[in-house]
């Protein structure tokens, strides 16, 4: 009888120790799972949401800046820069400056477009991309309630779209952030030099 009780006691102890080990192992697995989940979440948030990063040199990177004037007889500007060093500047009043996919060929200004191409070292274009990123190109901003020229006191609207390191930026609304706006305008001025207006000579007749 004593032997049976002893065996039952031993078996019970082994079962208790076994269940305890299983519970500890499950807890460890839960802790490991939670740690990996948090680490993955933080890594994903950093990769997708962090707006400031080092721009890798790649021919797949590109930035498009459009500067559209709302006052005066000024030419609209369309600037595209690719990571391979190609820079294309378009100027004019054609609808193609505003929208590259425009199809209203009946517009009186359809053919008013001029194009200039520059081939720069890829590392120079990459420096421009880095400057735009440093000035908040990928910072998410709330939409402004007032986007008209009267609200911004600007004579032109600047739009930007980009794809850098598989991160995209762009909005149908014009850029209003002062730092990014200045950086974009400075970038346009690097490549676009407006032609002086040709004035008619003064008449010498009395």
NORZI-V997874 format. One record per residue. SS is DSSP state (2 for helix, 1 for strand, 0 for the rest). Layout:
ss
SS
SS
This chain:
ss
0
2
2
2
2
2
2
2
2
2
2
2
2
2
2
2
2
2
2
2
2
2
2
2
2
2
2
2
2
2
2
2
2
2
2
2
2
2
2
2
2
2
2
2
2
2
2
2
2
0
0
0
0
0
0
0
0
0
0
0
0
1
1
1
1
1
1
1
1
0
0
0
0
0
0
1
1
1
1
1
1
1
0
0
0
1
1
1
1
1
1
1
0
0
2
2
2
2
0
0
0
0
0
0
0
0
0
0
0
0
0
0
1
1
1
1
1
1
1
0
0
2
2
2
2
2
2
2
2
2
2
2
2
2
0
0
0
0
0
0
0
0
0
0
0
0
0
0
2
2
2
2
0
0
0
1
1
1
1
1
1
1
1
1
0
0
1
1
1
1
0
0
0
0
0
0
0
2
2
2
2
2
2
2
2
2
2
2
2
2
2
0
0
0
0
0
0
0
0
0
0
0
0
0
0
0
